[in-house]
Amino acid sequence: MQLLKTSTDEYPQVTQADFDRAVLRRNLKPDEEKQRITLALDVEVVRYFETKGGKQGYHNLINETLKRIVRLDIAEQNGFEEILRKIIREELAAAGNAH
């Protein structure tokens, strides 16, 4: 008598494609991925963030600080571009009126 092999696992096998389609979530909201890097920082910088964020939270504090700086930099660049466009428009209008 031949026995049929049956799986007691009611879930299908998870493939790499399934993992590739997966979305990391926190509190049911998609969470932005983080990339792990190795970074050498000055001792005084690390001490500052350790003091502010504690031993466990200083990595997050460094990340949040860097994100704020990036947002400010992008906003400044966008502001600069807008001012530059305004100046160019004014100069082109003045040159068009000079003829």
Jmol script that loads the backbone (N, CA, C; Angstrom):
load data "model"
ATOM      1  N   MET A   1       0.829  -1.161   0.000  1.00  0.00           N
ATOM      2  CA  MET A   1       0.000   0.000   0.000  1.00  0.00           C
ATOM      3  C   MET A   1       0.890   1.247   0.000  1.00  0.00           C
ATOM      4  N   GLN A   2       0.601   2.152  -0.893  1.00  0.00           N
ATOM      5  CA  GLN A   2       1.386   3.365  -1.020  1.00  0.00           C
ATOM      6  C   GLN A   2       0.669   4.505  -0.302  1.00  0.00           C
ATOM      7  N   LEU A   3       1.397   5.212   0.553  1.00  0.00           N
ATOM      8  CA  LEU A   3       0.802   6.323   1.282  1.00  0.00           C
ATOM      9  C   LEU A   3       0.967   7.611   0.479  1.00  0.00           C
ATOM     10  N   LEU A   4      -0.070   8.407   0.463  1.00  0.00           N
ATOM     11  CA  LEU A   4       0.001   9.707  -0.201  1.00  0.00           C
ATOM     12  C   LEU A   4       0.676  10.695   0.746  1.00  0.00           C
ATOM     13  N   LYS A   5       1.598  11.442   0.191  1.00  0.00           N
ATOM     14  CA  LYS A   5       2.264  12.468   0.995  1.00  0.00           C
ATOM     15  C   LYS A   5       1.411  13.728   0.939  1.00  0.00           C
ATOM     16  N   THR A   6       0.999  14.185   2.056  1.00  0.00           N
ATOM     17  CA  THR A   6       0.221  15.426   2.123  1.00  0.00           C
ATOM     18  C   THR A   6       0.951  16.397   3.032  1.00  0.00           C
ATOM     19  N   SER A   7       0.803  17.638   2.700  1.00  0.00           N
ATOM     20  CA  SER A   7       1.437  18.673   3.494  1.00  0.00           C
ATOM     21  C   SER A   7       0.505  19.097   4.616  1.00  0.00           C
ATOM     22  N   THR A   8       1.036  19.244   5.781  1.00  0.00           N
ATOM     23  CA  THR A   8       0.235  19.754   6.895  1.00  0.00           C
ATOM     24  C   THR A   8       0.252  21.276   6.906  1.00  0.00           C
ATOM     25  N   ASP A   9       1.078  21.847   6.045  1.00  0.00           N
ATOM     26  CA  ASP A   9       1.187  23.299   5.960  1.00  0.00           C
ATOM     27  C   ASP A   9       0.087  23.817   5.028  1.00  0.00           C
ATOM     28  N   GLU A  10      -0.780  24.647   5.555  1.00  0.00           N
ATOM     29  CA  GLU A  10      -1.890  25.138   4.745  1.00  0.00           C
ATOM     30  C   GLU A  10      -1.518  26.377   3.931  1.00  0.00           C
ATOM     31  N   TYR A  11      -0.320  26.892   4.096  1.00  0.00           N
ATOM     32  CA  TYR A  11       0.114  28.089   3.374  1.00  0.00           C
ATOM     33  C   TYR A  11       0.990  27.695   2.197  1.00  0.00           C
ATOM     34  N   PRO A  12       0.860  28.426   1.087  1.00  0.00           N
ATOM     35  CA  PRO A  12       1.710  28.103  -0.072  1.00  0.00           C
ATOM     36  C   PRO A  12       3.164  28.478   0.200  1.00  0.00           C
ATOM     37  N   GLN A  13       4.042  27.894  -0.579  1.00  0.00           N
ATOM     38  CA  GLN A  13       5.465  28.177  -0.437  1.00  0.00           C
ATOM     39  C   GLN A  13       5.725  29.627  -0.851  1.00  0.00           C
ATOM     40  N   VAL A  14       6.543  30.317  -0.096  1.00  0.00           N
ATOM     41  CA  VAL A  14       6.889  31.702  -0.384  1.00  0.00           C
ATOM     42  C   VAL A  14       8.118  31.700  -1.285  1.00  0.00           C
ATOM     43  N   THR A  15       8.023  32.448  -2.383  1.00  0.00           N
ATOM     44  CA  THR A  15       9.124  32.505  -3.350  1.00  0.00           C
ATOM     45  C   THR A  15       9.848  33.834  -3.250  1.00  0.00           C
ATOM     46  N   GLN A  16      10.967  33.949  -3.945  1.00  0.00           N
ATOM     47  CA  GLN A  16      11.699  35.206  -3.989  1.00  0.00           C
ATOM     48  C   GLN A  16      10.842  36.299  -4.617  1.00  0.00           C
ATOM     49  N   ALA A  17      10.051  35.938  -5.611  1.00  0.00           N
ATOM     50  CA  ALA A  17       9.159  36.914  -6.253  1.00  0.00           C
ATOM     51  C   ALA A  17       8.172  37.481  -5.227  1.00  0.00           C
ATOM     52  N   ASP A  18       7.703  36.634  -4.319  1.00  0.00           N
ATOM     53  CA  ASP A  18       6.807  37.112  -3.266  1.00  0.00           C
ATOM     54  C   ASP A  18       7.511  38.142  -2.384  1.00  0.00           C
ATOM     55  N   PHE A  19       8.754  37.856  -2.023  1.00  0.00           N
ATOM     56  CA  PHE A  19       9.518  38.802  -1.218  1.00  0.00           C
ATOM     57  C   PHE A  19       9.774  40.102  -1.977  1.00  0.00           C
ATOM     58  N   ASP A  20      10.042  40.005  -3.284  1.00  0.00           N
ATOM     59  CA  ASP A  20      10.299  41.196  -4.090  1.00  0.00           C
ATOM     60  C   ASP A  20       9.076  42.114  -4.160  1.00  0.00           C
ATOM     61  N   ARG A  21       7.884  41.521  -4.115  1.00  0.00           N
ATOM     62  CA  ARG A  21       6.648  42.302  -4.171  1.00  0.00           C
ATOM     63  C   ARG A  21       6.215  42.807  -2.797  1.00  0.00           C
ATOM     64  N   ALA A  22       6.843  42.321  -1.757  1.00  0.00           N
ATOM     65  CA  ALA A  22       6.428  42.660  -0.397  1.00  0.00           C
ATOM     66  C   ALA A  22       6.656  44.138  -0.106  1.00  0.00           C
ATOM     67  N   VAL A  23       5.810  44.693   0.741  1.00  0.00           N
ATOM     68  CA  VAL A  23       5.923  46.087   1.164  1.00  0.00           C
ATOM     69  C   VAL A  23       6.136  46.093   2.668  1.00  0.00           C
ATOM     70  N   LEU A  24       7.218  46.723   3.094  1.00  0.00           N
ATOM     71  CA  LEU A  24       7.497  46.841   4.518  1.00  0.00           C
ATOM     72  C   LEU A  24       6.496  47.816   5.114  1.00  0.00           C
ATOM     73  N   ARG A  25       5.803  47.401   6.165  1.00  0.00           N
ATOM     74  CA  ARG A  25       4.776  48.243   6.771  1.00  0.00           C
ATOM     75  C   ARG A  25       5.032  48.407   8.266  1.00  0.00           C
ATOM     76  N   ARG A  26       4.641  49.570   8.745  1.00  0.00           N
ATOM     77  CA  ARG A  26       4.672  49.847  10.176  1.00  0.00           C
ATOM     78  C   ARG A  26       3.320  50.464  10.505  1.00  0.00           C
ATOM     79  N   ASN A  27       2.603  49.889  11.430  1.00  0.00           N
ATOM     80  CA  ASN A  27       1.242  50.335  11.771  1.00  0.00           C
ATOM     81  C   ASN A  27       0.336  50.355  10.548  1.00  0.00           C
ATOM     82  N   LEU A  28       0.450  49.335   9.729  1.00  0.00           N
ATOM     83  CA  LEU A  28      -0.341  49.136   8.514  1.00  0.00           C
ATOM     84  C   LEU A  28      -0.066  50.167   7.425  1.00  0.00           C
ATOM     85  N   LYS A  29       0.891  51.046   7.621  1.00  0.00           N
ATOM     86  CA  LYS A  29       1.263  52.017   6.598  1.00  0.00           C
ATOM     87  C   LYS A  29       2.587  51.584   5.987  1.00  0.00           C
ATOM     88  N   PRO A  30       2.736  51.748   4.655  1.00  0.00           N
ATOM     89  CA  PRO A  30       4.029  51.404   4.053  1.00  0.00           C
ATOM     90  C   PRO A  30       5.148  52.199   4.724  1.00  0.00           C
ATOM     91  N   ASP A  31       6.217  51.526   5.032  1.00  0.00           N
ATOM     92  CA  ASP A  31       7.355  52.146   5.699  1.00  0.00           C
ATOM     93  C   ASP A  31       8.480  52.297   4.685  1.00  0.00           C
ATOM     94  N   GLU A  32       9.091  53.471   4.684  1.00  0.00           N
ATOM     95  CA  GLU A  32      10.222  53.664   3.783  1.00  0.00           C
ATOM     96  C   GLU A  32      11.356  52.753   4.215  1.00  0.00           C
ATOM     97  N   GLU A  33      12.001  52.181   3.235  1.00  0.00           N
ATOM     98  CA  GLU A  33      13.120  51.310   3.548  1.00  0.00           C
ATOM     99  C   GLU A  33      14.315  52.144   3.981  1.00  0.00           C
ATOM    100  N   LYS A  34      15.137  51.541   4.775  1.00  0.00           N
ATOM    101  CA  LYS A  34      16.392  52.165   5.179  1.00  0.00           C
ATOM    102  C   LYS A  34      17.521  51.326   4.627  1.00  0.00           C
ATOM    103  N   GLN A  35      18.602  51.980   4.310  1.00  0.00           N
ATOM    104  CA  GLN A  35      19.775  51.277   3.800  1.00  0.00           C
ATOM    105  C   GLN A  35      20.851  51.304   4.868  1.00  0.00           C
ATOM    106  N   ARG A  36      21.350  50.155   5.201  1.00  0.00           N
ATOM    107  CA  ARG A  36      22.402  50.052   6.212  1.00  0.00           C
ATOM    108  C   ARG A  36      23.739  50.425   5.578  1.00  0.00           C
ATOM    109  N   ILE A  37      24.449  51.341   6.219  1.00  0.00           N
ATOM    110  CA  ILE A  37      25.763  51.754   5.735  1.00  0.00           C
ATOM    111  C   ILE A  37      26.733  51.780   6.903  1.00  0.00           C
ATOM    112  N   THR A  38      27.998  51.844   6.584  1.00  0.00           N
ATOM    113  CA  THR A  38      29.029  52.055   7.587  1.00  0.00           C
ATOM    114  C   THR A  38      29.537  53.466   7.383  1.00  0.00           C
ATOM    115  N   LEU A  39      29.535  54.247   8.444  1.00  0.00           N
ATOM    116  CA  LEU A  39      29.864  55.660   8.345  1.00  0.00           C
ATOM    117  C   LEU A  39      30.773  56.040   9.510  1.00  0.00           C
ATOM    118  N   ALA A  40      31.873  56.691   9.210  1.00  0.00           N
ATOM    119  CA  ALA A  40      32.774  57.159  10.260  1.00  0.00           C
ATOM    120  C   ALA A  40      32.435  58.615  10.569  1.00  0.00           C
ATOM    121  N   LEU A  41      32.095  58.882  11.820  1.00  0.00           N
ATOM    122  CA  LEU A  41      31.748  60.233  12.256  1.00  0.00           C
ATOM    123  C   LEU A  41      32.758  60.710  13.281  1.00  0.00           C
ATOM    124  N   ASP A  42      32.913  62.008  13.372  1.00  0.00           N
ATOM    125  CA  ASP A  42      33.782  62.573  14.398  1.00  0.00           C
ATOM    126  C   ASP A  42      33.237  62.199  15.774  1.00  0.00           C
ATOM    127  N   VAL A  43      34.144  61.992  16.713  1.00  0.00           N
ATOM    128  CA  VAL A  43      33.768  61.595  18.069  1.00  0.00           C
ATOM    129  C   VAL A  43      32.827  62.622  18.682  1.00  0.00           C
ATOM    130  N   GLU A  44      33.096  63.895  18.473  1.00  0.00           N
ATOM    131  CA  GLU A  44      32.240  64.928  19.072  1.00  0.00           C
ATOM    132  C   GLU A  44      30.820  64.891  18.498  1.00  0.00           C
ATOM    133  N   VAL A  45      30.674  64.512  17.240  1.00  0.00           N
ATOM    134  CA  VAL A  45      29.353  64.395  16.626  1.00  0.00           C
ATOM    135  C   VAL A  45      28.594  63.243  17.256  1.00  0.00           C
ATOM    136  N   VAL A  46      29.244  62.098  17.402  1.00  0.00           N
ATOM    137  CA  VAL A  46      28.604  60.929  18.007  1.00  0.00           C
ATOM    138  C   VAL A  46      28.216  61.243  19.446  1.00  0.00           C
ATOM    139  N   ARG A  47      29.097  61.859  20.192  1.00  0.00           N
ATOM    140  CA  ARG A  47      28.801  62.197  21.592  1.00  0.00           C
ATOM    141  C   ARG A  47      27.596  63.135  21.681  1.00  0.00           C
ATOM    142  N   TYR A  48      27.532  64.113  20.784  1.00  0.00           N
ATOM    143  CA  TYR A  48      26.410  65.045  20.768  1.00  0.00           C
ATOM    144  C   TYR A  48      25.090  64.292  20.595  1.00  0.00           C
ATOM    145  N   PHE A  49      25.015  63.410  19.590  1.00  0.00           N
ATOM    146  CA  PHE A  49      23.783  62.695  19.318  1.00  0.00           C
ATOM    147  C   PHE A  49      23.474  61.652  20.392  1.00  0.00           C
ATOM    148  N   GLU A  50      24.496  61.045  20.970  1.00  0.00           N
ATOM    149  CA  GLU A  50      24.264  60.118  22.077  1.00  0.00           C
ATOM    150  C   GLU A  50      23.663  60.858  23.266  1.00  0.00           C
ATOM    151  N   THR A  51      24.151  62.060  23.525  1.00  0.00           N
ATOM    152  CA  THR A  51      23.635  62.869  24.625  1.00  0.00           C
ATOM    153  C   THR A  51      22.175  63.239  24.371  1.00  0.00           C
ATOM    154  N   LYS A  52      21.865  63.618  23.146  1.00  0.00           N
ATOM    155  CA  LYS A  52      20.501  64.023  22.799  1.00  0.00           C
ATOM    156  C   LYS A  52      19.540  62.847  22.707  1.00  0.00           C
ATOM    157  N   GLY A  53      19.989  61.741  22.098  1.00  0.00           N
ATOM    158  CA  GLY A  53      19.087  60.638  21.813  1.00  0.00           C
ATOM    159  C   GLY A  53      19.278  59.403  22.650  1.00  0.00           C
ATOM    160  N   GLY A  54      20.290  59.384  23.478  1.00  0.00           N
ATOM    161  CA  GLY A  54      20.562  58.186  24.261  1.00  0.00           C
ATOM    162  C   GLY A  54      21.270  57.138  23.410  1.00  0.00           C
ATOM    163  N   LYS A  55      21.787  56.119  24.053  1.00  0.00           N
ATOM    164  CA  LYS A  55      22.556  55.075  23.358  1.00  0.00           C
ATOM    165  C   LYS A  55      21.723  54.375  22.289  1.00  0.00           C
ATOM    166  N   GLN A  56      20.446  54.122  22.567  1.00  0.00           N
ATOM    167  CA  GLN A  56      19.627  53.377  21.621  1.00  0.00           C
ATOM    168  C   GLN A  56      19.034  54.267  20.534  1.00  0.00           C
ATOM    169  N   GLY A  57      18.762  55.540  20.829  1.00  0.00           N
ATOM    170  CA  GLY A  57      18.033  56.384  19.890  1.00  0.00           C
ATOM    171  C   GLY A  57      18.873  57.326  19.055  1.00  0.00           C
ATOM    172  N   TYR A  58      20.171  57.328  19.262  1.00  0.00           N
ATOM    173  CA  TYR A  58      20.962  58.337  18.564  1.00  0.00           C
ATOM    174  C   TYR A  58      21.075  58.080  17.074  1.00  0.00           C
ATOM    175  N   HIS A  59      20.988  56.823  16.640  1.00  0.00           N
ATOM    176  CA  HIS A  59      21.019  56.546  15.204  1.00  0.00           C
ATOM    177  C   HIS A  59      19.811  57.177  14.520  1.00  0.00           C
ATOM    178  N   ASN A  60      18.640  57.027  15.137  1.00  0.00           N
ATOM    179  CA  ASN A  60      17.430  57.620  14.575  1.00  0.00           C
ATOM    180  C   ASN A  60      17.517  59.137  14.579  1.00  0.00           C
ATOM    181  N   LEU A  61      18.094  59.699  15.619  1.00  0.00           N
ATOM    182  CA  LEU A  61      18.230  61.150  15.708  1.00  0.00           C
ATOM    183  C   LEU A  61      19.160  61.674  14.612  1.00  0.00           C
ATOM    184  N   ILE A  62      20.241  60.985  14.347  1.00  0.00           N
ATOM    185  CA  ILE A  62      21.139  61.370  13.251  1.00  0.00           C
ATOM    186  C   ILE A  62      20.385  61.303  11.935  1.00  0.00           C
ATOM    187  N   ASN A  63      19.629  60.231  11.712  1.00  0.00           N
ATOM    188  CA  ASN A  63      18.873  60.070  10.472  1.00  0.00           C
ATOM    189  C   ASN A  63      17.845  61.196  10.308  1.00  0.00           C
ATOM    190  N   GLU A  64      17.093  61.497  11.366  1.00  0.00           N
ATOM    191  CA  GLU A  64      16.080  62.556  11.302  1.00  0.00           C
ATOM    192  C   GLU A  64      16.721  63.918  11.032  1.00  0.00           C
ATOM    193  N   THR A  65      17.867  64.176  11.654  1.00  0.00           N
ATOM    194  CA  THR A  65      18.574  65.436  11.432  1.00  0.00           C
ATOM    195  C   THR A  65      19.035  65.552   9.985  1.00  0.00           C
ATOM    196  N   LEU A  66      19.578  64.480   9.444  1.00  0.00           N
ATOM    197  CA  LEU A  66      20.022  64.492   8.052  1.00  0.00           C
ATOM    198  C   LEU A  66      18.842  64.677   7.096  1.00  0.00           C
ATOM    199  N   LYS A  67      17.704  64.050   7.395  1.00  0.00           N
ATOM    200  CA  LYS A  67      16.520  64.222   6.544  1.00  0.00           C
ATOM    201  C   LYS A  67      16.062  65.676   6.543  1.00  0.00           C
ATOM    202  N   ARG A  68      16.074  66.320   7.713  1.00  0.00           N
ATOM    203  CA  ARG A  68      15.685  67.745   7.779  1.00  0.00           C
ATOM    204  C   ARG A  68      16.623  68.611   6.951  1.00  0.00           C
ATOM    205  N   ILE A  69      17.919  68.327   7.032  1.00  0.00           N
ATOM    206  CA  ILE A  69      18.897  69.095   6.265  1.00  0.00           C
ATOM    207  C   ILE A  69      18.667  68.906   4.774  1.00  0.00           C
ATOM    208  N   VAL A  70      18.390  67.677   4.358  1.00  0.00           N
ATOM    209  CA  VAL A  70      18.133  67.406   2.938  1.00  0.00           C
ATOM    210  C   VAL A  70      16.895  68.161   2.480  1.00  0.00           C
ATOM    211  N   ARG A  71      15.817  68.133   3.272  1.00  0.00           N
ATOM    212  CA  ARG A  71      14.590  68.852   2.905  1.00  0.00           C
ATOM    213  C   ARG A  71      14.849  70.348   2.784  1.00  0.00           C
ATOM    214  N   LEU A  72      15.596  70.917   3.731  1.00  0.00           N
ATOM    215  CA  LEU A  72      15.919  72.342   3.675  1.00  0.00           C
ATOM    216  C   LEU A  72      16.756  72.663   2.443  1.00  0.00           C
ATOM    217  N   ASP A  73      17.712  71.805   2.147  1.00  0.00           N
ATOM    218  CA  ASP A  73      18.573  72.017   0.987  1.00  0.00           C
ATOM    219  C   ASP A  73      17.751  71.978  -0.296  1.00  0.00           C
ATOM    220  N   ILE A  74      16.843  71.020  -0.394  1.00  0.00           N
ATOM    221  CA  ILE A  74      15.991  70.922  -1.580  1.00  0.00           C
ATOM    222  C   ILE A  74      15.102  72.153  -1.689  1.00  0.00           C
ATOM    223  N   ALA A  75      14.541  72.584  -0.559  1.00  0.00           N
ATOM    224  CA  ALA A  75      13.686  73.775  -0.570  1.00  0.00           C
ATOM    225  C   ALA A  75      14.473  75.002  -0.992  1.00  0.00           C
ATOM    226  N   GLU A  76      15.697  75.138  -0.498  1.00  0.00           N
ATOM    227  CA  GLU A  76      16.535  76.273  -0.894  1.00  0.00           C
ATOM    228  C   GLU A  76      16.860  76.220  -2.373  1.00  0.00           C
ATOM    229  N   GLN A  77      17.169  75.031  -2.883  1.00  0.00           N
ATOM    230  CA  GLN A  77      17.464  74.893  -4.312  1.00  0.00           C
ATOM    231  C   GLN A  77      16.245  75.257  -5.141  1.00  0.00           C
ATOM    232  N   ASN A  78      15.067  74.797  -4.728  1.00  0.00           N
ATOM    233  CA  ASN A  78      13.846  75.132  -5.449  1.00  0.00           C
ATOM    234  C   ASN A  78      13.596  76.627  -5.400  1.00  0.00           C
ATOM    235  N   GLY A  79      13.835  77.237  -4.251  1.00  0.00           N
ATOM    236  CA  GLY A  79      13.685  78.687  -4.125  1.00  0.00           C
ATOM    237  C   GLY A  79      14.673  79.419  -5.015  1.00  0.00           C
ATOM    238  N   PHE A  80      15.904  78.956  -5.053  1.00  0.00           N
ATOM    239  CA  PHE A  80      16.927  79.566  -5.899  1.00  0.00           C
ATOM    240  C   PHE A  80      16.537  79.474  -7.365  1.00  0.00           C
ATOM    241  N   GLU A  81      16.055  78.298  -7.774  1.00  0.00           N
ATOM    242  CA  GLU A  81      15.653  78.113  -9.163  1.00  0.00           C
ATOM    243  C   GLU A  81      14.507  79.052  -9.526  1.00  0.00           C
ATOM    244  N   GLU A  82      13.548  79.217  -8.607  1.00  0.00           N
ATOM    245  CA  GLU A  82      12.410  80.097  -8.862  1.00  0.00           C
ATOM    246  C   GLU A  82      12.858  81.550  -8.996  1.00  0.00           C
ATOM    247  N   ILE A  83      13.767  81.981  -8.138  1.00  0.00           N
ATOM    248  CA  ILE A  83      14.293  83.350  -8.221  1.00  0.00           C
ATOM    249  C   ILE A  83      15.046  83.540  -9.530  1.00  0.00           C
ATOM    250  N   LEU A  84      15.862  82.558  -9.894  1.00  0.00           N
ATOM    251  CA  LEU A  84      16.615  82.633 -11.140  1.00  0.00           C
ATOM    252  C   LEU A  84      15.669  82.723 -12.345  1.00  0.00           C
ATOM    253  N   ARG A  85      14.617  81.924 -12.344  1.00  0.00           N
ATOM    254  CA  ARG A  85      13.635  81.991 -13.441  1.00  0.00           C
ATOM    255  C   ARG A  85      12.986  83.361 -13.521  1.00  0.00           C
ATOM    256  N   LYS A  86      12.628  83.938 -12.374  1.00  0.00           N
ATOM    257  CA  LYS A  86      12.012  85.259 -12.340  1.00  0.00           C
ATOM    258  C   LYS A  86      12.957  86.303 -12.924  1.00  0.00           C
ATOM    259  N   ILE A  87      14.218  86.243 -12.545  1.00  0.00           N
ATOM    260  CA  ILE A  87      15.201  87.205 -13.061  1.00  0.00           C
ATOM    261  C   ILE A  87      15.352  87.052 -14.568  1.00  0.00           C
ATOM    262  N   ILE A  88      15.420  85.822 -15.035  1.00  0.00           N
ATOM    263  CA  ILE A  88      15.566  85.581 -16.478  1.00  0.00           C
ATOM    264  C   ILE A  88      14.344  86.116 -17.220  1.00  0.00           C
ATOM    265  N   ARG A  89      13.138  85.864 -16.698  1.00  0.00           N
ATOM    266  CA  ARG A  89      11.916  86.379 -17.340  1.00  0.00           C
ATOM    267  C   ARG A  89      11.945  87.896 -17.402  1.00  0.00           C
ATOM    268  N   GLU A  90      12.344  88.531 -16.296  1.00  0.00           N
ATOM    269  CA  GLU A  90      12.400  89.988 -16.264  1.00  0.00           C
ATOM    270  C   GLU A  90      13.412  90.517 -17.270  1.00  0.00           C
ATOM    271  N   GLU A  91      14.567  89.863 -17.350  1.00  0.00           N
ATOM    272  CA  GLU A  91      15.595  90.287 -18.294  1.00  0.00           C
ATOM    273  C   GLU A  91      15.136  90.088 -19.740  1.00  0.00           C
ATOM    274  N   LEU A  92      14.474  88.954 -20.011  1.00  0.00           N
ATOM    275  CA  LEU A  92      13.967  88.713 -21.356  1.00  0.00           C
ATOM    276  C   LEU A  92      12.885  89.719 -21.721  1.00  0.00           C
ATOM    277  N   ALA A  93      12.018  90.044 -20.767  1.00  0.00           N
ATOM    278  CA  ALA A  93      10.965  91.037 -21.018  1.00  0.00           C
ATOM    279  C   ALA A  93      11.576  92.402 -21.264  1.00  0.00           C
ATOM    280  N   ALA A  94      12.598  92.765 -20.480  1.00  0.00           N
ATOM    281  CA  ALA A  94      13.256  94.058 -20.662  1.00  0.00           C
ATOM    282  C   ALA A  94      13.968  94.105 -22.016  1.00  0.00           C
ATOM    283  N   ALA A  95      14.591  92.997 -22.402  1.00  0.00           N
ATOM    284  CA  ALA A  95      15.278  92.958 -23.694  1.00  0.00           C
ATOM    285  C   ALA A  95      14.270  93.027 -24.832  1.00  0.00           C
ATOM    286  N   GLY A  96      13.095  92.416 -24.666  1.00  0.00           N
ATOM    287  CA  GLY A  96      12.063  92.465 -25.691  1.00  0.00           C
ATOM    288  C   GLY A  96      11.475  93.850 -25.851  1.00  0.00           C
ATOM    289  N   ASN A  97      11.396  94.618 -24.768  1.00  0.00           N
ATOM    290  CA  ASN A  97      10.869  95.978 -24.808  1.00  0.00           C
ATOM    291  C   ASN A  97      11.883  96.963 -25.330  1.00  0.00           C
ATOM    292  N   ALA A  98      13.158  96.598 -25.301  1.00  0.00           N
ATOM    293  CA  ALA A  98      14.213  97.521 -25.756  1.00  0.00           C
ATOM    294  C   ALA A  98      14.213  97.651 -27.270  1.00  0.00           C
ATOM    295  N   HIS A  99      13.654  96.701 -27.977  1.00  0.00           N
ATOM    296  CA  HIS A  99      13.665  96.754 -29.457  1.00  0.00           C
ATOM    297  C   HIS A  99      12.615  97.650 -29.949  1.00  0.00           C
TER     298      HIS A  99
END
end "model"
wireframe off; spacefill off
backbone 0.3
color backbone group
